[in-house]
Every structure is written in structure tokens, then in C-alpha cells.
């Protein structure tokens, strides 16, 4: 999805859009932390999303934590 968005964006719009998405992703994570929301699949998704936005792809897998 993010690859398609990057390809479809004009070259001068893409970098600023990526920065905005990274900022909003960090804000989302900060709000979840502030409200002590349950750390689970959503937080793993946030990590993966940010890595895709920052690096273009995921370079590792996130392992399940023991309960």
C-alpha cells in the first residue's frame, strides 16, 4: 500500500507526505503509551508501519512475547 502511495505521489510531494505519516505514526504510539494501552498486536503493527515508512521495508520479524 505504501509503495503504491509513494509511486503515485509526485516526486516533490512524496518526501513531505512520508515525513507527515512518520510523525503521525509516532504520535499514535505516544498516545497509546500515555494512556497505558495494552501492548499487543497494534503496537507491533505500529513498529512495522514506522519501519516501512522510514526504511521502505521490514528487515526483521517481530517475535511474540511470552504471556
C-alpha positions as YAML, in Angstrom:
chain: A
units: angstrom
residues:
- id: 1
  name: UNK
  ca: [0.00, 0.00, 0.00]
- id: 2
  name: UNK
  ca: [2.77, 2.43, 0.93]
- id: 3
  name: UNK
  ca: [4.79, 1.50, -2.15]
- id: 4
  name: UNK
  ca: [1.77, 2.32, -4.33]
- id: 5
  name: UNK
  ca: [1.26, 5.62, -2.48]
- id: 6
  name: UNK
  ca: [4.91, 6.57, -2.98]
- id: 7
  name: UNK
  ca: [4.84, 5.68, -6.66]
- id: 8
  name: UNK
  ca: [1.62, 7.62, -7.24]
- id: 9
  name: UNK
  ca: [2.83, 10.74, -5.40]
- id: 10
  name: UNK
  ca: [4.59, 13.45, -7.31]
- id: 11
  name: UNK
  ca: [8.31, 13.42, -6.61]
- id: 12
  name: UNK
  ca: [8.12, 16.74, -4.71]
- id: 13
  name: UNK
  ca: [5.11, 15.61, -2.61]
- id: 14
  name: UNK
  ca: [6.30, 12.10, -1.68]
- id: 15
  name: UNK
  ca: [9.02, 13.04, 0.84]
- id: 16
  name: UNK
  ca: [6.81, 15.51, 2.73]
- id: 17
  name: UNK
  ca: [3.94, 13.02, 2.78]
- id: 18
  name: UNK
  ca: [6.28, 10.34, 4.15]
- id: 19
  name: UNK
  ca: [7.51, 12.69, 6.90]
- id: 20
  name: UNK
  ca: [3.92, 13.51, 7.87]
- id: 21
  name: UNK
  ca: [2.97, 9.82, 8.02]
- id: 22
  name: UNK
  ca: [6.02, 9.05, 10.18]
- id: 23
  name: UNK
  ca: [5.15, 11.94, 12.53]
- id: 24
  name: UNK
  ca: [1.54, 10.80, 12.86]
- id: 25
  name: UNK
  ca: [2.64, 7.21, 13.47]
- id: 26
  name: UNK
  ca: [4.90, 8.35, 16.33]
- id: 27
  name: UNK
  ca: [2.08, 10.48, 17.76]
- id: 28
  name: UNK
  ca: [-0.24, 7.46, 17.63]
- id: 29
  name: UNK
  ca: [2.32, 5.37, 19.55]
- id: 30
  name: UNK
  ca: [2.84, 8.17, 22.09]
- id: 31
  name: UNK
  ca: [-0.88, 8.46, 22.82]
- id: 32
  name: UNK
  ca: [-1.14, 4.69, 23.30]
- id: 33
  name: UNK
  ca: [1.78, 4.85, 25.74]
- id: 34
  name: UNK
  ca: [0.39, 7.88, 27.58]
- id: 35
  name: UNK
  ca: [-2.89, 6.06, 28.18]
- id: 36
  name: UNK
  ca: [-1.08, 2.82, 29.13]
- id: 37
  name: UNK
  ca: [-2.93, 0.93, 26.44]
- id: 38
  name: UNK
  ca: [-2.37, -2.81, 26.22]
- id: 39
  name: UNK
  ca: [0.85, -3.63, 24.37]
- id: 40
  name: UNK
  ca: [-0.08, -6.15, 21.74]
- id: 41
  name: UNK
  ca: [-0.66, -6.62, 18.04]
- id: 42
  name: UNK
  ca: [-1.47, -2.95, 17.50]
- id: 43
  name: UNK
  ca: [1.90, -1.87, 18.85]
- id: 44
  name: UNK
  ca: [3.68, -4.45, 16.70]
- id: 45
  name: UNK
  ca: [1.78, -3.07, 13.71]
- id: 46
  name: UNK
  ca: [2.87, 0.47, 14.63]
- id: 47
  name: UNK
  ca: [6.52, -0.67, 14.75]
- id: 48
  name: UNK
  ca: [6.26, -2.38, 11.38]
- id: 49
  name: UNK
  ca: [4.44, 0.57, 9.83]
- id: 50
  name: UNK
  ca: [7.09, 3.02, 11.01]
- id: 51
  name: UNK
  ca: [9.91, 0.82, 9.74]
- id: 52
  name: UNK
  ca: [8.27, 0.57, 6.33]
- id: 53
  name: UNK
  ca: [7.87, 4.34, 6.19]
- id: 54
  name: UNK
  ca: [11.43, 5.00, 7.39]
- id: 55
  name: UNK
  ca: [13.31, 2.29, 5.52]
- id: 56
  name: UNK
  ca: [10.98, 1.23, 2.74]
- id: 57
  name: UNK
  ca: [10.61, -2.34, 4.02]
- id: 58
  name: UNK
  ca: [10.82, -4.52, 7.08]
- id: 59
  name: UNK
  ca: [14.19, -6.15, 7.71]
- id: 60
  name: UNK
  ca: [13.20, -8.49, 10.54]
- id: 61
  name: UNK
  ca: [10.27, -10.26, 12.13]
- id: 62
  name: UNK
  ca: [8.80, -9.24, 15.46]
- id: 63
  name: UNK
  ca: [8.65, -12.21, 17.80]
- id: 64
  name: UNK
  ca: [5.71, -12.86, 20.09]
- id: 65
  name: UNK
  ca: [6.37, -12.04, 23.74]
- id: 66
  name: UNK
  ca: [5.55, -14.76, 26.26]
- id: 67
  name: UNK
  ca: [2.38, -14.04, 28.20]
...
